[in-house]
């Protein structure tokens, strides 16, 4: 069929014989290996971060002291 009537232009590759497979939309991923932190673990991590922050602030102030 000519291109003027809706045909494909010359040199167009042939259409694939098999349709491509699409991903399974409704399949759920496997459960995660890691668990959510407990409240005690969250408090411990927050306390560690606060201690690190305070230590960094202390070191920053110590460097800015006049000699």
Number of C-alpha atoms within 10 A of each C-alpha: 8 9 9 8 7 8 9 12 11 8 6 7 8 6 7 7 6 6 7 7 6 6 7 7 6 6 7 7 6 6 7 7 5 6 7 8 10 9 9 9 11 12 12 12 13 12 12 12 12 12 12 12 12 12 12 12 11 11 11 11 10 10 9 8 7 5 4
